[in-house]
Amino acid sequence: MSSAPGGLPVETELPERVGVLVLGAGLAGCAALLAAAEAGQYALLLEKTGEIGGSTVKSAGLSAFSGTDEQVEQGIADSVDLLRKDLLDVGKNRNDPALVDLYCEHQLATYRWLKGHGVRYGEIHAASGQSAPRSHPTDTTRMLELLLRAAGERGARIMFDAPADRLLRDGSRVTGVRLADGREVRADAVVLATGGFSMNPELLATFAPQMEHALRQGGAGNQGDGLKMAMALGAGLRDTPYIKGTYGHFHVEHPDEDGTGILAVYKGAIAVNREGRRFVDESRNYKEIGDAALVQPGVTTWQVFDAQAMAQANDEVPIYEFAGRERAGMLAKAGTIAALEAEIGLPEGSLQRTVAEYNMAIERGEPDPLGRAHLSGGVGNPTPIDRPPFYAHPSGTVMLATYCGLTVDTRMRVLDWWGAPIERLYAAGEITGGLHGAGYMTGTSIGKSGVFGRLAGRNAAHEESELEW
Ligand SMILES: Cc1cc2nc3c(=O)[nH]c(=O)nc-3n(C[C@H](O)[C@H](O)[C@H](O)COP(=O)(O)OP(=O)(O)OC[C@H]3O[C@@H](n4cnc5c(N)ncnc54)[C@H](O)[C@@H]3O)c2cc1C
């Protein structure tokens, strides 16, 4: 038997029956697999593509946790109550409060569980929607390898190139899965962890037509398969009106090569459209800036900044990797605003006028016409853009994750449109809706994949088993 990353044995023959069947090898699926194996079940993971990772391994790797060792070491004051308040504020109270409570209740235990399996976190920093720094960076590929290794040691298995196509049902109860090639596998419980649909233009057109001009990034397999399979059984949906893209992306032709984009706006840049005019309060959530950018003429905008913002570059934090982008030739650079304006092809005088007005309002202490009072959220004060050299980063909006999805209860059971659990069907990760509500706090997508993936696997493992041991 060959082995997958982390040494997890790869199954080549589809078994007839397993205890817990997990679909999708991102964080939610790997966490569910391990939790089910830890609970003593024979757990099998089916992955559609030839590799592990999905969007998880393409991500910036930030998890939102509160009360961690790293926060304590960095002297960061945070609390579960503040995390809960932030989640509800960012979500404009459209979140499912029971899922918010569930996340808050289990996030620290999940963090300790992950660390117990060898996951390590780097320096914590603040990002969108966090009133205390709680973005915990980690190497996501390594994280998955660690979980898979531990799952393998407990008897779990994985199969690649095994796209699940339909859920099998006996009466009201899910009994297994049919693969795209027609093979079937029975299970005592199925966990859907197939991720979101950021890579499926048809589903995006159905649920988020406003994203028509957004770039797309995510795992190649993230086509919403699990969503469709559950919908075919009557599963309900949540948060679909709040799908948003992320601002700061550069590559129109190669979105996959561009990581998460940069947010120089949070270090003092202004965002201008192709008419050289500002169009948004740049301190707002990068999803809201993304929405505003999508309706600008020609869609592409620029983040314009000076040497003062460049001095705050940090190559270890992808969104602040301005210096790295300069080295990679991804920034326009000039000694004057007039020269920068010409270099990026804005109408003559437009950027010069915008920057002059912006600087003057700051110097006179006048309110910003677009309402910008801070650099990011409620943090930092805007400063004039007047220290050469000047930079411009072409910036678009990219779909990184879809955030909305299946309705689930606090046991991670998938609920139908009437709120009744679809028997023996569980879901976790980006495929689920409800946690984020109308807005997204950085780190809660990876966060919920870990927290809810673990719970889904554990709960699925407690379904009455028909396996004979
Ligand atoms: C560039 C980028 C940066 C991001 N940065 C962050 C961040 O810093 N913090 C954060 O919280 N979130 C971030 N996100 C979002 C986050 O990465 C995802 O929401 C999260 O990792 C999803 O995990 P998941 O396990 O639910 O799904 P995924 O990791 O996407 O895994 C789903 C898996 O299911 C497989 N699959 C799909 N269909 C089938 C099928 N029919 N049968 C079997 N397998 C199937 C897929 O191939 C894939 O391997 C980012 C996303 C991107 C793209």
The ligand as an SDF file (V2000), in Angstrom:
LIG
                    3D

 53 58  0  0  0  0  0  0  0  0999 V2000
   -5.5790   32.4600   -1.5300 C   0  0  0  0  0  0  0  0  0  0  0  0
   -6.4580   32.1290   -0.3680 C   0  0  0  0  0  0  0  0  0  0  0  0
   -6.1420   32.6420    0.8820 C   0  0  0  0  0  0  0  0  0  0  0  0
   -6.9460   32.3500    1.9870 C   0  0  0  0  0  0  0  0  0  0  0  0
   -6.5240   32.7630    3.2130 N   0  0  0  0  0  0  0  0  0  0  0  0
   -7.2510   32.4280    4.3110 C   0  0  0  0  0  0  0  0  0  0  0  0
   -6.7760   32.7270    5.6150 C   0  0  0  0  0  0  0  0  0  0  0  0
   -5.6580   33.2050    5.8160 O   0  0  0  0  0  0  0  0  0  0  0  0
   -7.5860   32.4360    6.6640 N   0  0  0  0  0  0  0  0  0  0  0  0
   -8.8030   31.8390    6.5090 C   0  0  0  0  0  0  0  0  0  0  0  0
   -9.4950   31.6070    7.4980 O   0  0  0  0  0  0  0  0  0  0  0  0
   -9.2430   31.4820    5.2860 N   0  0  0  0  0  0  0  0  0  0  0  0
   -8.4920   31.7390    4.1910 C   0  0  0  0  0  0  0  0  0  0  0  0
   -8.9200   31.3310    2.9590 N   0  0  0  0  0  0  0  0  0  0  0  0
  -10.1160   30.4700    2.8800 C   0  0  0  0  0  0  0  0  0  0  0  0
   -9.7630   29.0660    3.4270 C   0  0  0  0  0  0  0  0  0  0  0  0
   -8.5110   28.6590    2.9270 O   0  0  0  0  0  0  0  0  0  0  0  0
  -10.8140   28.0330    3.0510 C   0  0  0  0  0  0  0  0  0  0  0  0
  -12.1050   28.5160    3.2990 O   0  0  0  0  0  0  0  0  0  0  0  0
  -10.6140   26.7450    3.8760 C   0  0  0  0  0  0  0  0  0  0  0  0
   -9.2730   26.3130    3.8020 O   0  0  0  0  0  0  0  0  0  0  0  0
  -11.5580   25.6760    3.3640 C   0  0  0  0  0  0  0  0  0  0  0  0
  -11.2240   24.4440    3.9480 O   0  0  0  0  0  0  0  0  0  0  0  0
  -12.1100   23.1810    3.5970 P   0  0  0  0  0  0  0  0  0  0  0  0
  -11.4420   22.0130    4.2520 O   0  0  0  0  0  0  0  0  0  0  0  0
  -13.5240   23.4360    3.9000 O   0  0  0  0  0  0  0  0  0  0  0  0
  -12.0170   23.0570    2.0240 O   0  0  0  0  0  0  0  0  0  0  0  0
  -10.7580   22.8690    1.0700 P   0  0  0  0  0  0  0  0  0  0  0  0
   -9.4720   23.0890    1.7710 O   0  0  0  0  0  0  0  0  0  0  0  0
  -11.0110   23.6780   -0.1310 O   0  0  0  0  0  0  0  0  0  0  0  0
  -10.8130   21.3250    0.6990 O   0  0  0  0  0  0  0  0  0  0  0  0
  -11.8920   20.7770   -0.0080 C   0  0  0  0  0  0  0  0  0  0  0  0
  -11.4220   19.5100   -0.6710 C   0  0  0  0  0  0  0  0  0  0  0  0
  -12.5540   18.7820   -1.1490 O   0  0  0  0  0  0  0  0  0  0  0  0
  -12.2120   18.2070   -2.3970 C   0  0  0  0  0  0  0  0  0  0  0  0
  -13.4490   17.8800   -3.1310 N   0  0  0  0  0  0  0  0  0  0  0  0
  -14.2830   18.7220   -3.7890 C   0  0  0  0  0  0  0  0  0  0  0  0
  -15.2990   18.0450   -4.3520 N   0  0  0  0  0  0  0  0  0  0  0  0
  -15.1100   16.7300   -4.0320 C   0  0  0  0  0  0  0  0  0  0  0  0
  -15.8200   15.5410   -4.3430 C   0  0  0  0  0  0  0  0  0  0  0  0
  -16.9050   15.5530   -5.1190 N   0  0  0  0  0  0  0  0  0  0  0  0
  -15.3510   14.3650   -3.8370 N   0  0  0  0  0  0  0  0  0  0  0  0
  -14.2350   14.3350   -3.0760 C   0  0  0  0  0  0  0  0  0  0  0  0
  -13.4980   15.4390   -2.7730 N   0  0  0  0  0  0  0  0  0  0  0  0
  -13.9480   16.6320   -3.2350 C   0  0  0  0  0  0  0  0  0  0  0  0
  -11.3950   19.2810   -3.0620 C   0  0  0  0  0  0  0  0  0  0  0  0
  -10.6350   18.7710   -4.1460 O   0  0  0  0  0  0  0  0  0  0  0  0
  -10.5340   19.7620   -1.8890 C   0  0  0  0  0  0  0  0  0  0  0  0
   -9.3600   19.0010   -1.7810 O   0  0  0  0  0  0  0  0  0  0  0  0
   -8.1250   31.5700    1.8300 C   0  0  0  0  0  0  0  0  0  0  0  0
   -8.4450   31.0510    0.5840 C   0  0  0  0  0  0  0  0  0  0  0  0
   -7.6160   31.3020   -0.5110 C   0  0  0  0  0  0  0  0  0  0  0  0
   -7.9530   30.6900   -1.8390 C   0  0  0  0  0  0  0  0  0  0  0  0
  1  2  1  0
  2  3  1  0
  2 52  2  0
  3  4  2  0
  4  5  1  0
  4 50  1  0
  5  6  2  0
  6  7  1  0
  6 13  1  0
  7  8  2  0
  7  9  1  0
  9 10  1  0
 10 11  2  0
 10 12  1  0
 12 13  2  0
 13 14  1  0
 14 15  1  0
 14 50  1  0
 15 16  1  0
 16 17  1  0
 16 18  1  0
 18 19  1  0
 18 20  1  0
 20 21  1  0
 20 22  1  0
 22 23  1  0
 23 24  1  0
 24 25  2  0
 24 26  1  0
 24 27  1  0
 27 28  1  0
 28 29  2  0
 28 30  1  0
 28 31  1  0
 31 32  1  0
 32 33  1  0
 33 34  1  0
 33 48  1  0
 34 35  1  0
 35 36  1  0
 35 46  1  0
 36 37  1  0
 36 45  1  0
 37 38  2  0
 38 39  1  0
 39 40  1  0
 39 45  2  0
 40 41  1  0
 40 42  2  0
 42 43  1  0
 43 44  2  0
 44 45  1  0
 46 47  1  0
 46 48  1  0
 48 49  1  0
 50 51  2  0
 51 52  1  0
 52 53  1  0
M  END
$$$$
